[in-house]
C-alpha cells in the first residue's frame, strides 16, 4: 500500500501529517500488517528529521 501526504510546507500542515504517520505505524505493528510506503509531497521537506524518523519519503513538488 502507498499513502501520499501533501502539505503547504508549514508546521500547520506538516505536524498533523506526522501524527497520522505515527498512528499508521502503530496500527501496522499492532495488526502485524505489511508496512505501507509513506510519501510527503511539498515544495520543501520542512523537517527532514521527522520525515526520516517516521519512514516518510519526501518528493519535491513546486506546485502549491
N, C-alpha and C positions, 0 to 999 in steps of 0.2 A: 504494500500500500504506500502511496505517496500523499503527503499532506503539504500543501503550499500555504504559507502565510504571506501577507503583503502588509506594508505599512508606509506611512509618510515620512519615516526617518526621525520621528520624535519619540521621547520616552512614553508619551501618552498612547502611542500605537505599539511601541516595542515591548514594554514590560508586561502588558496583558498577554501578548503572544508567548513570552517566556513562561508565564504561569500556565497557559494551556499546554505548552510543550511538556512541562514538568508533570502535569496531570496525565497526559498521554503516556509518558514513560512509566508512571505509577501503575496505570491500568495494564500496560504491556507486561510489567513484572508480575502483577497480581494474577493475571489471567493466563500467563505463560504463552503470550502471543508473539508472533514474529514482529520484531521492531520495524516500524514504518520509517521511510525516508522522509525527513523533515526539511523543508526549504523555506528560506526567508527571502523574498524579492522586494528590493527597495533601492533608492538611489545610493545609499551607503549602508554599511553594516551596523552602524550606531554603537553597538557594544560587542566587539569581536569575542571577548572572553565569555560572555553569556551565551553567545551562539555556540562556541566550542564546547562549553560545559554541558550544553543541552543537545549536543549532536545535531545541530541545525546547520545546513549548508546555505551559505549566502550566495545569491545570484543577483548581480547588479542590473538594475533597470532604470534608465534615466527618466522614464515616463512617470508622471505623477498620478 
